[in-house]
Amino acid sequence: MTTPRLPRVPLLEPAQMSPEQKRIHDVITSGPRGQVRGPLAVWLHRPAMAEHAQALGEYCRYETSLPTRLSEWAILIMARHWRSEYEWWAHKPRAIKAGVSETMIAALREGMPVPYTHADEALVHEFLTVLHETRRTPQELYDRIVHVLGESGVIDLVSVAGYYTLIAMTLGAFDIQPPDDAPTELGGDR
């Protein structure tokens, strides 16, 4: 029998929270997330950070101009890039519900050629991959993605990628893992 890992930063119970932490906790739990978990639980130790990060996350998750299918696909691309088991675990079901095919998700997970269902999914994957590998976007690729997503969509896509990089870094730095009964899909340690 394995002993469950203890978080590097203790989870705060509402009774332990400062008034500012409790206020941010209540903002998060009364919003579309409904709960404080994962990186938000870490950030709550720094309420000013938690307040701004959760607001950015709420925008990136629920309010961008991107279709949910592309947003969730981008989040999985980020989870795969960072080998973030928690991020993958939290968003894989959402991606499937939003219309990302399980075959695409499996290919992404395995690092195999992805059998895209829609051309915009291929373009999002290409854009994020090139951006991560080269730290730049060639004009030709930029022009193609603006043609498909519009300028606002590209700004939102980069925002989603940046926010979920912050998420993945927080999860990795503080060793936040999905529940013990969740499968390990990205080859991360448990």
N, C-alpha and C positions, 0 to 999 in steps of 0.2 A: 504494500500500500504506500503510495507516495503522499508526502505532506504537501498540502497546497502552498503555493508561493504567497508570501505576504507582500503587499505593495510597498514599493520604496518610499512612497509618500502616503502616510495613513489617510484613509478615507474619513472625511469629517461627517459626523452625525449632526443633524440640525442643532441639538443641544450644545454642541461644542463650538458652534460658529459664532464669530463676531457679528454684530448687527449688519455690517457691510457684506460679509460672506452670506449671511442669511437672506439679505435682500437680493443678491445675485442668484443664489440658489432658487429663490422663489420666482425670479424672472425666468430662469431656465425651465423650471418645472411647470410653469403656467403657459409656456410657449409650445410650439409644435413638437419639441423633443419629449416633453413630459417627464423627463428624469435627468439626473446628473450622474454620468458614468464616464468611464474611459478618461480621455484627456481633460474633459471638463472638471472631473473630480480632482485632478492635479491642479489645474488652473485656479480652482476655487481657493487654494491656499494664498493666491495673489489676486484678491477680488478685482482690482482695477484691470488686470490682465484678463481675468475671466469675463468681465463685463464686455470688453471690446472684442475679445476672441469669439465669445458666444454670439455676439451681434453679427460679426463677419460670417461666422458659420451658419447662422440662420439665413443670411442672405444667400450664401453659396449653396446651401442645401435646398431652400424653398422658394427663392425669389429671383433667380437669374432668368435671363431670356432663353437659356438652353432648354430643350426638351429634357424631361427627367431621364429618358433613355440615354442621352448623350452625357448628361451630368454624372449619372451613376457609372457609365462606362469609363469616363475620365477618372472617377474616384478609384475604380478597380485598377486602372492603369497605374495610378499613383501607388496604390497598395502593393501591387506587384513590383514596381520599381524599388520601393523601400522595404520589400519583404515584410510588410506589416500584417501579421496574422489577424490582429484585432480589427484593423480597418477592413480587411478582406472579409472576415467573419461578419462584421456589422453590415457591409454593403452588398455582398453577393446576393442575398435574398431580395434586396431592394432593386438591384439591377435586373434580376430575372423578372420581378413583378413589373418593372418599367419597360420590358420588352427586349432586353439584351439576351441573346440566345445562350443557352447553357453550353453549346458547342464552342461558341466564341470565348466564353469565360474559361472553359477547360483549356483551350489552346493558349490563351494568354497566360494562364497559370503555369503551363508546361513550357512556355517560351517557344511554342511552335507557330507556324504560319496560321494566322487567324482567318477562318472562313466568315468574313463579314456578311451580315445580312443586308446592311445598307451602306452606301458609299460614304455617307457622313461619318459613320463609325470608323471606317478605314482612315479617313482624313484626320479625325481627332487623334487617333492612335499615332499616325505618322507625325502630326504636329507636335504632340507631347514627347514622342521619342526623340525627334530631332532637337527639340528645345533642351531636353535633358542631356543628350549626347554632345551637343555643340555649344550650348548656352546661348544660342542665337536662333533666329528664324530667317532662312533665306527668303528673299523678296518673292520668288516664284511660289513658294509654299505659303507665304503670308497672303499673297494675292488670291490663291485658291481657297484658303480657309475663310477669308473675308467674303469672297463670292458666295460661299455656302452658308456661313453663320452670320454674316454682317459684322460690322465693326464692334457693335455692342456684344455680340455673341463671342467674339474672340477675346474681348476684355473679360467677359464673364468666365470663359474657359481658363484663361491664365489665372484668374482669381481663384477658381475652384482648385486648380493644380497647386497653387501656392498655399492655399489654406490646408489642403489635405497633405501637403508636405509638412506643414507645421504639426498637423495631427500625427502623422507617422513619426516625426522626430520626437514628439512628446511621448508617444506610446513606446518607442524604442528606448529613449533615455531613462524612462521610469519603469521599464519592463512590465508594461501593462499587457496582459494576455487575455484572450477570450476565455470563456468558461472552460474548465477542465474537460468537459464532455464534448467540446467543439473539435472538429477534425483539424489537424495541422495540414494546411494545404499548400503553403508556400515554402516549406522546408525550414521554417524558423524553429528555434529551440523552444522547449517548454520546460 
